[in-house]
């Protein structure tokens, strides 16, 4: 007889997981590949394959550490295809009367486990730097929550990039030295690719045969073990971190990766831990291997944005997912699912997403996200797309990034203004516009970049909300100073573009 089942979810692949550390000799660890988790959104096939392959590797790893593991593969004929169903099945098989697990990251899974007929004890997820109660205490009483101040608290808590009580280098933020355009460079190192072994190849075949979702499996080369994830981190620290800061916002049509780390899926699955990753980057600074602007910018993304987004998601609860502050209702254009587009930037961002399940944060924010926001696409549709297509998309990190930062659907909880731009920003930060059907310099007419008229159309239709925003007043003054006939033409062009999108026409 077994006293307890120890549930380990697919994004909890860490031997130091609180539930595993609390397991007793008579407990059985339960892991399951279930259809409900693979299909609650139409996940990119590479994402599903990464989860299942990494889960199988992790089950083997903890078996070798002495844990007794009950593992359900997707095609097991006894599979109930839900997490709770597998708990019930294994509880009956082993005679267990209780379940223990580390707290799930998503509200969706928390609700399912709360409704489980077998008592479930949850333990805190100690892999994050900021605890859930700690974030709630930090947020209490504040009219506005700003990541920059939270980030400083995390710097103080961890000691990262600190000299006593002061920031290393005399400043908290070195963005002024970052965010430059990138030039094509044949010498730029590419992130490592890990050839699938027989077990992973079996998973890839399973996913290919089972799921007809948007995305290709052909380029799958993600790390599925901690050792390979550490190798990916080593490669980034040695070869790409020195250029990361300068290139973090740049976009090149022929280079989907630039100097980005591509370790976010490993952090989200638990193969890497945030503090160890940041400590490696800090060590590169102190040995002179990477400049402070690169190291600070990288660390901020992890202990700043990543931890902050989780805190916001947990603080605001499940209702956050339904927010739509701007009343957007348009359907998601077909280009997002691989349909044709005359916009080179959209074609590039969606194309690499389809091929690699990856696009970096500026492609997500200022190309696909910017276009959806300007076009008035319903935020829940935008969120489902991001949750589906990216290798690192889990609800707790995806929802606040998409609904809050990208689509302003939360009305300003995360961002003090919408992240929108005309084509000029994309032209400045990329080489996309050189090969585009549209003319980024044209302000009106059929050849004008759609971002140009849609940008001003957005500002016009949301004037009541944003005209008094201190960060947007200058743009409204520019709009008001345009000739009236030019403004009218811009609005007509915007109306025509929105009508084409609504009719499913190629833009």
WOSULRA-V289717 format. One record per run of one state. SS is the DSSP state (alpha for helix, beta for strand, coil for the rest). FROM is the first residue (numbers start at 0). TO is the last residue. Records with the same first field share a line. If there is no record, write none. Layout:
SS->FROM-TO ; FROM-TO
This chain:
coil->0-2 ; 7-16 ; 21-26 ; 32-33 ; 39-43 ; 64-67 ; 72-81 ; 94-96 ; 102-105 ; 114-118 ; 123-130 ; 139-145 ; 158-160 ; 163-164 ; 170-173 ; 177-196 ; 210-224 ; 247-249 ; 252-253 ; 255-262 ; 269-272 ; 286-290 ; 316-316 ; 322-328 ; 330-332 ; 337-342 ; 356-359 ; 374-375 ; 377-377 ; 389-393 ; 406-421 ; 430-430 ; 435-437 ; 439-446 ; 448-448 ; 461-461 ; 466-471 ; 481-482 ; 502-506
beta->3-6 ; 27-31 ; 68-71 ; 97-101 ; 119-122 ; 161-162 ; 165-166 ; 250-251 ; 254-254 ; 329-329 ; 376-376 ; 429-429 ; 438-438 ; 447-447
alpha->17-20 ; 34-38 ; 44-63 ; 82-93 ; 106-113 ; 131-138 ; 146-157 ; 167-169 ; 174-176 ; 197-209 ; 225-246 ; 263-268 ; 273-285 ; 291-315 ; 317-321 ; 333-336 ; 343-355 ; 360-373 ; 378-388 ; 394-405 ; 422-428 ; 431-434 ; 449-460 ; 462-465 ; 472-480 ; 483-501
